[in-house]
């Protein structure tokens, strides 16, 4: 009887139509009028189990919930659970990495990171010229659009649409590129509906040159585009800070570099990853392809949450110091001190925790992580809820802009600049 009541309440609010994505899964099409009160009611009559409720909401993909997945909750050992258990873990506020099918990618490589000597800073004039082009109004406009989606859940229609918005925005930026600036952009499709987006500054020699190969190490700057409501995935998740802030931080750095006519010596890529909240799925698939194609990655910097500053805190450009490439982190802190007007500091996360940089780090590439502050002292309590909004008084575009400056510096100092 309880199940019958639940279905009768749910049907008027959740569309039964499902549209086919070009990927193997179907994208859930949700009526945004569904309320948190209804979800609370459904959870209450279904043993507080989000898996049981999801079977009602998304019957087309119900079988996927039983699929075995090797999940590593941050700070713990990996164990075999199910796709449905991801919903249960998120409802408990737990983040994780989904290692299913990629154990071989990470098993022997975490400790094999090469000792690299990072260059002295030598492009101060160029970097500061580009940083003068950064605009907070652009960041506000872009984040306003990004947070206007009901959520950016990686398996939903909204996750697909928001990824398309990022792709279209990148194309719009590229359309204004000066002559002789070589840029490519792609949607990196996955085994789930939401694609990642990759924009690439080709080396000055151009993509048709004989010198265009994968032996030149590329520089990667990343953020994750998806958002998640941990109570239940179809609820609103504006994700303004997590990680809309990182998404627009690197988007603005990309725009300023295009406007400035950036012509690097080495390839420089900007990545907007799908499905970070589902266990770093998008970045892991990107890393797996790069490894198979033997693409070289010289350095990777992830921006995840760059705008939240508690009212009693000092805005600080923070680099996470655990589960990262330590020499690259130390070098980047020097770089940030040069190009940002904010204090720069390091902070720890508990072992095994992080963001998409971990996909690169565990595969043996130098990868690091920049964030808005010390996670144990200034963490945004609104993440993964409907309250992660850009109109909060603690949300600071000025702080996010400092990270855009760091992204520009990272791209230019490691990618070089050919006049």
Residue pairs with C-beta under 8 A, 6 or more apart in sequence:
2 45
2 46
3 46
3 56
5 45
6 41
6 42
6 45
6 46
6 53
6 56
7 56
9 38
9 41
9 42
10 38
10 42
10 56
10 57
13 31
13 33
13 34
13 35
13 38
14 30
14 31
14 34
14 57
14 234
15 29
15 30
15 31
17 29
18 26
18 27
18 28
18 29
18 60
19 26
19 27
19 29
19 157
20 26
20 27
21 27
21 160
21 193
22 189
23 189
23 190
23 191
23 192
23 193
23 195
24 191
24 192
25 61
25 64
25 155
25 191
25 192
25 193
26 60
26 61
26 193
27 155
27 156
27 157
27 159
27 160
27 193
28 57
28 58
28 60
28 61
28 153
28 155
28 156
28 157
28 234
29 156
29 157
30 57
30 150
30 156
30 157
30 158
30 234
32 150
32 236
34 234
34 235
36 231
36 235
36 386
39 53
39 231
39 232
39 234
39 235
42 53
42 56
43 49
43 50
43 53
43 232
46 52
46 53
49 88
50 84
50 87
50 88
50 90
50 91
50 231
50 232
51 65
51 84
51 85
51 87
51 88
53 232
54 62
54 65
54 84
54 87
54 232
54 233
55 62
55 65
57 234
61 155
64 83
65 82
65 83
65 84
65 87
66 82
66 83
66 84
67 82
67 83
68 80
68 81
68 82
68 100
69 80
69 81
69 82
69 83
69 85
69 86
69 98
69 100
69 279
70 78
70 79
70 80
70 81
70 98
70 99
70 100
70 103
71 78
71 79
71 80
71 81
71 85
71 86
71 89
71 96
71 97
71 98
71 99
71 100
71 279
72 78
72 79
72 96
72 97
72 99
72 352
73 89
73 94
73 95
73 96
74 94
74 95
74 96
74 97
74 349
74 350
74 352
74 353
74 354
75 350
75 351
75 352
75 353
76 352
78 97
78 99
81 89
86 96
86 98
86 278
86 279
87 232
87 233
89 95
89 96
90 228
90 230
90 233
90 277
90 384
91 230
91 231
91 232
93 230
93 384
95 277
95 353
96 279
97 279
97 280
97 284
97 352
97 358
98 278
98 279
98 280
98 281
98 284
99 106
99 279
102 284
102 288
105 284
105 287
105 288
105 291
105 362
105 363
106 362
106 363
109 362
109 363
109 364
110 361
110 362
110 364
112 364
113 325
113 361
113 364
113 365
113 366
114 366
115 327
116 325
116 327
116 328
116 366
118 327
118 328
118 331
119 413
119 414
121 334
121 335
121 338
121 409
121 413
122 413
123 412
123 413
123 416
123 417
124 338
126 260
126 412
126 417
127 339
127 405
127 408
127 409
127 412
127 413
128 339
129 260
130 256
130 257
130 260
130 262
130 408
130 412
131 256
131 339
131 404
131 405
131 408
131 409
133 255
133 256
133 259
133 260
134 252
134 253
134 256
134 401
134 404
134 405
134 408
135 252
136 397
136 398
136 401
138 252
138 255
139 248
139 249
139 251
139 252
139 397
139 400
139 401
139 404
140 390
140 397
142 169
142 247
142 248
142 251
142 252
143 240
143 244
143 245
143 247
143 248
143 390
143 397
144 390
145 165
145 169
146 152
146 162
146 165
146 166
146 225
146 239
146 244
146 247
146 248
147 238
147 239
147 240
147 244
147 389
147 390
149 158
149 161
149 162
149 165
149 238
150 158
150 236
150 237
151 158
151 159
151 227
151 228
151 229
151 233
151 234
151 235
151 236
151 237
151 238
151 239
152 158
152 159
152 162
152 163
152 194
152 225
152 226
152 227
152 237
152 239
153 159
153 194
153 226
153 227
153 228
153 229
153 233
153 234
153 237
154 192
154 193
154 194
154 226
154 274
154 275
154 277
154 278
154 281
154 282
155 192
155 193
155 194
155 233
155 278
156 193
156 194
156 233
156 234
157 193
159 193
159 194
159 226
159 274
160 193
160 194
160 195
162 194
162 225
162 226
163 187
163 194
163 195
163 196
163 197
163 225
163 272
163 274
166 197
166 225
166 247
166 251
166 272
167 185
167 187
167 195
167 197
169 251
170 185
170 197
170 199
170 251
170 254
170 270
171 185
173 254
173 255
173 258
174 183
174 185
174 199
174 258
176 258
176 259
177 183
177 258
177 261
178 261
180 261
180 263
181 201
181 258
181 261
181 262
181 263
182 201
182 202
182 203
182 204
182 206
182 207
182 263
183 199
183 200
183 201
183 202
183 258
184 199
184 200
184 202
184 207
185 197
185 198
185 199
185 200
186 197
186 198
187 195
187 196
187 197
188 195
188 196
188 197
188 198
188 282
188 285
188 286
188 289
189 195
190 196
190 274
190 275
190 281
190 282
190 285
191 285
192 274
192 275
192 278
192 281
194 225
194 226
194 274
194 275
194 282
195 274
196 225
196 271
196 272
196 273
196 274
196 282
196 283
196 285
196 286
197 225
197 271
197 272
198 269
198 270
198 271
198 272
198 286
199 254
199 269
199 270
200 218
200 267
200 268
200 269
200 270
201 257
201 262
201 263
201 264
201 267
201 268
201 269
201 411
201 415
202 212
202 267
203 209
203 211
203 212
203 216
203 264
203 265
203 266
203 267
204 263
204 264
204 265
204 418
205 211
205 212
206 212
214 293
214 294
214 295
214 296
215 296
216 266
216 267
216 296
217 266
217 296
217 297
217 298
217 299
218 266
218 267
218 268
218 269
218 295
218 296
218 297
218 298
219 264
219 266
219 267
219 268
219 269
219 298
219 299
219 300
219 410
219 411
219 414
219 415
220 268
220 269
220 270
220 271
220 297
220 299
220 300
220 301
220 360
221 250
221 253
221 268
221 269
221 270
221 271
221 300
221 301
221 303
221 407
221 410
221 411
222 250
222 270
222 271
222 272
222 273
222 283
222 300
222 301
222 302
222 303
222 356
222 357
223 243
223 246
223 247
223 249
223 250
223 271
223 272
223 273
223 302
223 303
223 304
223 356
224 243
224 246
224 247
224 272
224 273
224 274
224 275
224 276
224 277
224 282
224 283
224 304
224 355
224 356
225 243
225 247
225 272
225 273
225 274
226 239
226 243
226 273
226 274
226 275
226 276
226 277
226 278
226 282
227 237
227 238
227 239
227 242
227 243
227 244
227 277
227 388
228 237
228 239
228 277
228 278
228 384
229 235
229 236
229 237
229 384
229 385
229 386
230 384
230 385
231 385
235 386
236 386
237 384
237 385
237 386
237 388
238 244
238 386
238 388
238 389
238 390
239 388
240 307
240 388
240 389
240 390
240 392
240 395
241 305
241 306
241 307
241 308
241 372
241 380
241 382
241 383
241 388
241 395
242 304
242 305
242 380
242 383
242 384
242 388
243 276
243 303
243 304
243 305
243 355
244 390
245 303
245 305
245 306
245 307
245 308
245 372
245 395
245 400
246 302
246 303
246 304
246 305
246 306
246 403
247 272
248 400
249 303
249 306
249 307
249 400
249 401
249 403
249 404
249 407
250 270
250 272
250 303
250 404
250 407
251 270
251 272
252 401
252 404
253 270
253 404
253 405
253 407
253 408
253 411
254 270
256 404
256 408
257 408
257 411
257 412
262 268
262 411
262 412
262 415
262 417
263 417
263 418
263 419
264 411
264 412
264 415
264 416
264 417
264 418
265 415
265 416
265 417
265 418
266 298
266 414
266 415
266 416
267 415
268 411
268 414
268 415
271 283
271 286
271 356
273 280
273 282
273 283
273 286
273 356
274 281
274 282
275 281
275 282
276 282
276 283
276 304
276 355
276 356
277 384
280 355
280 356
280 358
280 359
282 356
283 356
283 359
283 360
284 359
286 359
287 359
287 360
287 363
287 365
290 297
291 363
297 360
297 365
297 366
298 366
298 414
299 325
299 328
299 366
299 367
299 368
299 410
299 414
300 357
300 360
300 365
300 366
300 367
300 368
301 332
301 357
301 367
301 368
301 369
301 370
301 406
301 407
301 410
302 354
302 355
302 356
302 357
302 367
302 368
302 369
302 370
303 370
303 371
303 403
303 407
304 355
304 356
304 369
304 371
305 371
305 372
305 380
305 383
306 370
306 371
306 372
306 399
306 400
306 403
307 372
307 390
307 395
307 396
307 397
307 399
307 400
308 372
308 373
308 378
308 380
308 392
308 394
308 395
308 396
308 399
309 315
309 372
309 373
309 378
309 394
309 396
309 399
310 373
310 378
310 394
311 393
311 394
313 373
313 377
313 378
314 343
315 342
315 343
315 373
315 396
315 398
315 399
315 402
316 342
316 343
316 344
316 345
316 373
316 374
317 336
317 340
317 342
317 343
317 344
317 345
317 370
317 402
317 403
317 406
318 344
318 345
318 346
318 347
318 370
318 371
318 372
318 373
318 374
319 329
319 332
319 333
319 336
319 344
319 345
319 346
319 347
319 368
319 369
319 370
319 371
320 329
320 346
320 347
320 348
320 349
320 354
320 368
320 369
320 370
320 371
320 375
321 329
321 346
321 347
321 348
322 348
322 349
322 350
322 351
322 353
322 354
323 349
323 351
323 352
323 353
323 354
323 358
323 361
324 354
324 357
324 361
324 367
324 368
324 369
325 361
325 366
325 367
325 368
327 366
328 366
328 367
328 368
329 346
329 368
332 368
332 370
332 406
332 410
333 344
333 345
333 346
335 406
335 409
335 410
335 413
336 344
336 370
336 406
336 409
337 344
338 409
339 405
339 406
339 408
339 409
340 402
340 403
340 405
340 406
341 402
342 399
342 402
345 374
347 371
347 373
347 374
347 375
347 376
347 377
348 376
349 375
354 361
354 369
355 369
357 367
357 368
357 369
358 367
359 367
360 366
360 367
361 367
370 403
370 406
372 378
372 380
372 399
372 403
373 379
380 388
380 394
382 388
382 389
382 392
389 395
